[in-house]
Amino acid sequence: MSEKKTPDFLHGVTLEQILTALVADYGWEKLGKYIKIKCFTTNPTINSSLKLLRKTPWARTKVENLYISMKKREQRVWPKSKDV
């Protein structure tokens, strides 16, 4: 019996890559609404956000979870509708 493996979306991806992808997909404003931390809402930059996320485990976990959700959403394959 073979087990179905789920992809590890965080494997081999740096925190900077995760944050950059989230900002590209959502933008700072929407990211700040999803994860309410000051570095996303007040003069946001990648560097200031990375400093906070590296020191704050709960915030990093939220960012990683949002990234995983984004990657899962990208992988979804919607059934093609049949032409009537």
C-alpha positions as CSV (number, residue, x, y, z in Angstrom):
1,M,0.0,0.0,0.0
2,S,1.4,3.4,-0.9
3,E,0.8,6.4,1.1
4,K,-0.2,9.6,-0.6
5,K,2.3,12.3,0.3
6,T,1.3,15.8,0.8
7,P,3.7,18.4,-0.6
8,D,5.8,20.4,2.0
9,F,5.4,23.9,0.6
10,L,8.0,25.3,3.1
11,H,10.8,22.9,2.1
12,G,13.7,24.7,0.6
13,V,11.9,28.1,0.7
14,T,13.4,31.0,2.8
15,L,11.4,33.3,4.9
16,E,12.3,36.1,2.5
17,Q,11.0,34.2,-0.4
18,I,7.8,33.4,1.5
19,L,7.3,37.1,2.4
20,T,8.1,38.3,-1.1
21,A,5.6,35.9,-2.6
22,L,2.9,37.0,-0.2
23,V,3.5,40.6,-0.9
24,A,3.4,40.0,-4.6
25,D,0.1,38.1,-4.4
26,Y,-1.7,40.0,-1.7
27,G,0.1,43.4,-1.4
28,W,1.0,45.0,2.0
29,E,-2.5,46.4,2.7
30,K,-4.3,43.0,2.3
31,L,-1.4,41.2,4.1
32,G,-1.8,43.6,7.0
33,K,-5.5,42.8,7.2
34,Y,-5.0,39.0,7.2
35,I,-2.1,39.2,9.7
36,K,-2.5,42.1,12.0
37,I,1.1,43.1,12.8
38,K,2.5,46.6,12.7
39,C,5.3,45.9,10.3
40,F,2.7,45.0,7.6
41,T,0.6,48.1,8.2
42,T,3.0,51.0,9.1
43,N,5.8,51.7,6.5
44,P,6.1,48.1,5.5
45,T,9.4,46.8,4.1
46,I,10.7,43.3,3.5
47,N,13.7,43.9,5.8
48,S,11.7,45.3,8.7
49,S,9.2,42.5,8.4
50,L,11.9,39.8,8.3
51,K,13.4,41.2,11.5
52,L,10.1,40.9,13.3
53,L,9.2,37.5,11.9
54,R,12.6,36.0,12.9
55,K,12.1,37.1,16.5
56,T,8.3,36.4,16.8
57,P,7.4,32.7,16.4
58,W,3.6,33.3,16.4
59,A,3.8,35.8,13.6
60,R,6.1,33.6,11.6
61,T,3.7,30.7,12.0
62,K,0.8,32.9,10.7
63,V,2.9,34.0,7.7
64,E,3.9,30.4,6.9
65,N,0.3,29.2,7.2
66,L,-0.9,32.0,4.8
67,Y,1.8,31.0,2.4
68,I,0.8,27.4,2.5
69,S,-2.8,28.4,1.9
70,M,-1.7,30.5,-1.1
71,K,0.3,27.6,-2.6
72,K,-2.6,25.2,-2.1
73,R,-5.0,27.6,-3.8
74,E,-2.5,27.9,-6.8
75,Q,-2.5,24.1,-7.1
76,R,-6.2,23.6,-7.3
77,V,-7.4,22.4,-10.6
78,W,-10.9,23.5,-11.4
79,P,-12.9,21.2,-13.6
80,K,-13.4,22.5,-17.1
81,S,-16.9,23.4,-18.0
82,K,-18.4,21.6,-21.0
83,D,-19.6,23.7,-23.9
84,V,-23.3,23.4,-24.2
